[in-house]
């Protein structure tokens, strides 16, 4: 019997070609997705490489937790004379102009708390918040200028010396958010109270150190500058767990830390403070931790 060889139909050939083409397309999609995932991983790594070392934040939070528990539960009182250190520094530089970064740290929701909490417990919370923020500022080589109600004003006199000293200001802000989130709030929640949030603003500029009086040791000393005023006004456009910095500070950060900030786009009704040299609203940058 003769062997009959069946030639493939045109339709079979066409179907086989379609399957092969689909397989190629599928491979391209897989490769493209792999590249996209890799790019996302690289982007994430570039956004976060210079953040505070995780072990540093963990250590800061652990030490904070110990003090906070003693303060809120065991009646411990802080004896951290942090403002005195700033006072000593300022007296050495009265009537001088210095370039450095300043920071405003504000407790969110304190007005609500003042109507809900007993005065003694409210006082404890504000004290704990202020003192723990002061510890973090000192950890990153800053000084605390003053406590104003539920806000802490700090400055970094060595931020003009090296670029990584300026980076410390952002790492300081991030660490403060973690102390509030992971040290203060868990204990408040355990005690049946609502958690709190913090908002941080910072900028870099030139400041004048003044002394109010002739007594070199006892007359009040302070810092006056447009940058101080601007950092205070920036609080009005900052939300909880956010840090907003001015253009002058952002430009001094390392590239890695600059990348974690987004250019803030505010309506002029919300932010209308102008850069006198450029005659346009002063540019701000924002990050949410």
Order of alpha helices (4+ residues) and beta strands (2+ residues): alpha-alpha-alpha-beta-alpha-alpha-beta-beta-alpha-alpha-beta-beta-alpha-beta-alpha-alpha-beta-beta-beta-beta
